[in-house]
């Protein structure tokens, strides 16, 4: 699970990206503020890796920043080594 924040949106500008095993590969679920969810499907490890890079790049371009030690978001307990630590079966 990776948490992002958007400083332009203030306290409500947080989203979560999580991944899970699915029967036909993997799912990456983006949970935006306001209960909007986007689900991306990937058939294998390679496409999952490439897809998560594209997702992170797109989020960064939209102004989202991963929560981390220097993010200023107040969620400093998330570190890079915890990003996508394990997959949960759906």
N, C-alpha and C positions, 0 to 999 in steps of 0.2 A: 504494500500500500504506500502510495506517495501522496503527499499533501502539497497543494499549491495555494498561493494567495495572490491577489491582485490589489496592489496598493491604491489603485484608482477607485476601487469599490469599497474601501474601508473595511470595517469589521465583518461585513457580510460577504466579502470577496474571497471566499475559500472554496476550493474544490478538492475532490479525492479521486485518485486513479488507482484502481485495484485490478488484479488479474486473477483468473481462475481457470482450472481445467474444465473443458467441456467434452461432450461425447465425440465431437468432431474436431478437436484441437484445443484452442485456447480462446478465452474471451478477455478483453480489456474493457472495463467499465469506467466511464468518466461520470462522476456525480457532481454536477454543477450546482451553484446556489439556486434556490427556488425549485428544487426537486427535479430538475431536468437531468436526464441520463442519456448518455450515448454509449452504445455497445459496439465494439469492434471485434470481428471474428478473425482468427488466424489459424490455418490448418497445421502448422508445424513450428518447431523451435526457431528456425531461421526467419520465417515470416513474422513471428512474434517479436523477435529482436529488432528487425528492421521497422516493424510497425510502431513499436514503442518509441524508437528514435524519432520517427515522423510525428508521432503524437506530441512528444515533449517539445520538438522544434516548433510545431504549430501553436502549442499553448504559450511558449515563450514569445513568439511573434505577436500573440494577442495580449501580451502584458502580464501573463501569469508567471510567477516565480516559484521554484520549488522551495518549500520550507526547509531551512537548514540552519546551521550555526550562525550565519551572518545575514539571514533573510530579514530580520527586523520584524518578523510576523508574530512573535510571541510564542511560536510553536517550536522552540529550539531543541526539543527532545527528539526530533526526527533527524537522523543522520543518513548519509548516502548508503551506508552498508545495510540499512534496513529497507531500502527501496526494493519492492518485489521480492521479499525474502522467501516465500513459499507459495505454492499454488493450492487452493482449496478446491476440492471436487464439487461440481454443481450437479 
